[in-house]
Amino acid sequence: MSKRLQVLVSEAEMRELKAAAQKERLSVGAWVRKAIHSTMGKAPSRSAEEKLQAIQAASLHSFPVSDITEMNREIEEGYLSGLR
């Protein structure tokens, strides 16, 4: 079920919204919905505290790792291999 949302904007903001929507060949409503979905998708999925707890838990382990220079070289090599 859809819900209506009323938002008050200035005349200048409305002109900008109309121009942005027109560039993408969308209605103002469709453009605003797209902007809302895009913005909501960028919100962090976890709090800073949860992220820190995960890092602290991971730091308790002792995994073998190679030299950072070697790891960066391997990562870059992997990226470049996809371009060939």
Biotite code that builds the C-alpha atoms (Angstrom):
import biotite.structure as struc

atoms = struc.array([
    struc.Atom([0.000, 0.000, 0.000], chain_id="A", res_id=1, res_name="MET", atom_name="CA", element="C"),
    struc.Atom([1.413, 3.368, -0.999], chain_id="A", res_id=2, res_name="SER", atom_name="CA", element="C"),
    struc.Atom([1.463, 6.348, 1.355], chain_id="A", res_id=3, res_name="LYS", atom_name="CA", element="C"),
    struc.Atom([1.441, 9.996, 0.401], chain_id="A", res_id=4, res_name="ARG", atom_name="CA", element="C"),
    struc.Atom([4.268, 12.242, 1.594], chain_id="A", res_id=5, res_name="LEU", atom_name="CA", element="C"),
    struc.Atom([3.924, 15.997, 1.476], chain_id="A", res_id=6, res_name="GLN", atom_name="CA", element="C"),
    struc.Atom([7.125, 18.022, 1.517], chain_id="A", res_id=7, res_name="VAL", atom_name="CA", element="C"),
    struc.Atom([7.269, 21.802, 1.387], chain_id="A", res_id=8, res_name="LEU", atom_name="CA", element="C"),
    struc.Atom([10.029, 23.286, -0.767], chain_id="A", res_id=9, res_name="VAL", atom_name="CA", element="C"),
    struc.Atom([10.836, 26.806, -1.827], chain_id="A", res_id=10, res_name="SER", atom_name="CA", element="C"),
    struc.Atom([10.091, 27.982, -5.362], chain_id="A", res_id=11, res_name="GLU", atom_name="CA", element="C"),
    struc.Atom([13.820, 27.864, -6.163], chain_id="A", res_id=12, res_name="ALA", atom_name="CA", element="C"),
    struc.Atom([14.090, 24.281, -4.880], chain_id="A", res_id=13, res_name="GLU", atom_name="CA", element="C"),
    struc.Atom([11.052, 23.295, -6.939], chain_id="A", res_id=14, res_name="MET", atom_name="CA", element="C"),
    struc.Atom([12.638, 24.777, -10.074], chain_id="A", res_id=15, res_name="ARG", atom_name="CA", element="C"),
    struc.Atom([15.787, 22.743, -9.369], chain_id="A", res_id=16, res_name="GLU", atom_name="CA", element="C"),
    struc.Atom([13.743, 19.578, -8.792], chain_id="A", res_id=17, res_name="LEU", atom_name="CA", element="C"),
    struc.Atom([11.827, 20.072, -12.032], chain_id="A", res_id=18, res_name="LYS", atom_name="CA", element="C"),
    struc.Atom([15.037, 20.683, -13.975], chain_id="A", res_id=19, res_name="ALA", atom_name="CA", element="C"),
    struc.Atom([16.727, 17.596, -12.495], chain_id="A", res_id=20, res_name="ALA", atom_name="CA", element="C"),
    struc.Atom([13.680, 15.434, -13.210], chain_id="A", res_id=21, res_name="ALA", atom_name="CA", element="C"),
    struc.Atom([13.368, 16.788, -16.741], chain_id="A", res_id=22, res_name="GLN", atom_name="CA", element="C"),
    struc.Atom([17.023, 15.934, -17.488], chain_id="A", res_id=23, res_name="LYS", atom_name="CA", element="C"),
    struc.Atom([16.259, 12.290, -16.661], chain_id="A", res_id=24, res_name="GLU", atom_name="CA", element="C"),
    struc.Atom([12.861, 12.394, -18.374], chain_id="A", res_id=25, res_name="ARG", atom_name="CA", element="C"),
    struc.Atom([11.099, 11.616, -15.095], chain_id="A", res_id=26, res_name="LEU", atom_name="CA", element="C"),
    struc.Atom([8.235, 13.189, -13.239], chain_id="A", res_id=27, res_name="SER", atom_name="CA", element="C"),
    struc.Atom([9.224, 15.153, -10.149], chain_id="A", res_id=28, res_name="VAL", atom_name="CA", element="C"),
    struc.Atom([7.622, 12.448, -7.986], chain_id="A", res_id=29, res_name="GLY", atom_name="CA", element="C"),
    struc.Atom([9.563, 9.655, -9.713], chain_id="A", res_id=30, res_name="ALA", atom_name="CA", element="C"),
    struc.Atom([12.804, 11.632, -9.455], chain_id="A", res_id=31, res_name="TRP", atom_name="CA", element="C"),
    struc.Atom([12.270, 12.259, -5.721], chain_id="A", res_id=32, res_name="VAL", atom_name="CA", element="C"),
    struc.Atom([11.453, 8.559, -5.107], chain_id="A", res_id=33, res_name="ARG", atom_name="CA", element="C"),
    struc.Atom([14.635, 7.597, -6.981], chain_id="A", res_id=34, res_name="LYS", atom_name="CA", element="C"),
    struc.Atom([16.674, 10.063, -4.889], chain_id="A", res_id=35, res_name="ALA", atom_name="CA", element="C"),
    struc.Atom([15.173, 8.727, -1.662], chain_id="A", res_id=36, res_name="ILE", atom_name="CA", element="C"),
    struc.Atom([15.933, 5.107, -2.601], chain_id="A", res_id=37, res_name="HIS", atom_name="CA", element="C"),
    struc.Atom([19.469, 6.038, -3.614], chain_id="A", res_id=38, res_name="SER", atom_name="CA", element="C"),
    struc.Atom([20.105, 7.880, -0.362], chain_id="A", res_id=39, res_name="THR", atom_name="CA", element="C"),
    struc.Atom([18.603, 5.160, 1.829], chain_id="A", res_id=40, res_name="MET", atom_name="CA", element="C"),
    struc.Atom([20.841, 2.574, 0.167], chain_id="A", res_id=41, res_name="GLY", atom_name="CA", element="C"),
    struc.Atom([23.922, 4.488, 1.297], chain_id="A", res_id=42, res_name="LYS", atom_name="CA", element="C"),
    struc.Atom([23.044, 4.389, 4.981], chain_id="A", res_id=43, res_name="ALA", atom_name="CA", element="C"),
    struc.Atom([25.423, 2.246, 7.040], chain_id="A", res_id=44, res_name="PRO", atom_name="CA", element="C"),
    struc.Atom([23.994, -1.184, 7.801], chain_id="A", res_id=45, res_name="SER", atom_name="CA", element="C"),
    struc.Atom([25.699, -1.380, 11.186], chain_id="A", res_id=46, res_name="ARG", atom_name="CA", element="C"),
    struc.Atom([26.500, 1.126, 13.912], chain_id="A", res_id=47, res_name="SER", atom_name="CA", element="C"),
    struc.Atom([30.042, 2.294, 14.547], chain_id="A", res_id=48, res_name="ALA", atom_name="CA", element="C"),
    struc.Atom([30.032, 0.385, 17.832], chain_id="A", res_id=49, res_name="GLU", atom_name="CA", element="C"),
    struc.Atom([29.100, -2.891, 16.087], chain_id="A", res_id=50, res_name="GLU", atom_name="CA", element="C"),
    struc.Atom([31.853, -2.357, 13.519], chain_id="A", res_id=51, res_name="LYS", atom_name="CA", element="C"),
    struc.Atom([34.433, -1.711, 16.245], chain_id="A", res_id=52, res_name="LEU", atom_name="CA", element="C"),
    struc.Atom([33.339, -4.851, 18.092], chain_id="A", res_id=53, res_name="GLN", atom_name="CA", element="C"),
    struc.Atom([33.831, -6.894, 14.907], chain_id="A", res_id=54, res_name="ALA", atom_name="CA", element="C"),
    struc.Atom([37.321, -5.445, 14.439], chain_id="A", res_id=55, res_name="ILE", atom_name="CA", element="C"),
    struc.Atom([38.203, -6.167, 18.056], chain_id="A", res_id=56, res_name="GLN", atom_name="CA", element="C"),
    struc.Atom([36.967, -9.758, 17.744], chain_id="A", res_id=57, res_name="ALA", atom_name="CA", element="C"),
    struc.Atom([38.937, -10.255, 14.530], chain_id="A", res_id=58, res_name="ALA", atom_name="CA", element="C"),
    struc.Atom([42.090, -8.861, 16.116], chain_id="A", res_id=59, res_name="SER", atom_name="CA", element="C"),
    struc.Atom([42.055, -11.728, 18.643], chain_id="A", res_id=60, res_name="LEU", atom_name="CA", element="C"),
    struc.Atom([42.881, -14.180, 15.846], chain_id="A", res_id=61, res_name="HIS", atom_name="CA", element="C"),
    struc.Atom([46.304, -14.814, 14.417], chain_id="A", res_id=62, res_name="SER", atom_name="CA", element="C"),
    struc.Atom([45.980, -15.484, 10.707], chain_id="A", res_id=63, res_name="PHE", atom_name="CA", element="C"),
    struc.Atom([48.964, -15.778, 8.390], chain_id="A", res_id=64, res_name="PRO", atom_name="CA", element="C"),
    struc.Atom([49.382, -12.764, 6.134], chain_id="A", res_id=65, res_name="VAL", atom_name="CA", element="C"),
    struc.Atom([52.008, -11.755, 3.663], chain_id="A", res_id=66, res_name="SER", atom_name="CA", element="C"),
    struc.Atom([53.927, -8.514, 3.398], chain_id="A", res_id=67, res_name="ASP", atom_name="CA", element="C"),
    struc.Atom([51.668, -5.517, 2.633], chain_id="A", res_id=68, res_name="ILE", atom_name="CA", element="C"),
    struc.Atom([53.693, -4.630, -0.460], chain_id="A", res_id=69, res_name="THR", atom_name="CA", element="C"),
    struc.Atom([53.226, -8.155, -1.792], chain_id="A", res_id=70, res_name="GLU", atom_name="CA", element="C"),
    struc.Atom([49.502, -8.117, -0.985], chain_id="A", res_id=71, res_name="MET", atom_name="CA", element="C"),
    struc.Atom([49.023, -4.783, -2.775], chain_id="A", res_id=72, res_name="ASN", atom_name="CA", element="C"),
    struc.Atom([50.919, -6.094, -5.809], chain_id="A", res_id=73, res_name="ARG", atom_name="CA", element="C"),
    struc.Atom([48.689, -9.192, -5.929], chain_id="A", res_id=74, res_name="GLU", atom_name="CA", element="C"),
    struc.Atom([45.543, -7.093, -5.608], chain_id="A", res_id=75, res_name="ILE", atom_name="CA", element="C"),
    struc.Atom([46.643, -4.764, -8.396], chain_id="A", res_id=76, res_name="GLU", atom_name="CA", element="C"),
    struc.Atom([47.587, -7.734, -10.554], chain_id="A", res_id=77, res_name="GLU", atom_name="CA", element="C"),
    struc.Atom([44.114, -9.168, -10.014], chain_id="A", res_id=78, res_name="GLY", atom_name="CA", element="C"),
    struc.Atom([42.441, -5.919, -11.063], chain_id="A", res_id=79, res_name="TYR", atom_name="CA", element="C"),
    struc.Atom([44.614, -5.588, -14.146], chain_id="A", res_id=80, res_name="LEU", atom_name="CA", element="C"),
    struc.Atom([44.028, -9.209, -15.223], chain_id="A", res_id=81, res_name="SER", atom_name="CA", element="C"),
    struc.Atom([40.325, -8.386, -15.627], chain_id="A", res_id=82, res_name="GLY", atom_name="CA", element="C"),
    struc.Atom([41.205, -5.660, -18.137], chain_id="A", res_id=83, res_name="LEU", atom_name="CA", element="C"),
    struc.Atom([43.051, -7.941, -20.532], chain_id="A", res_id=84, res_name="ARG", atom_name="CA", element="C"),
])
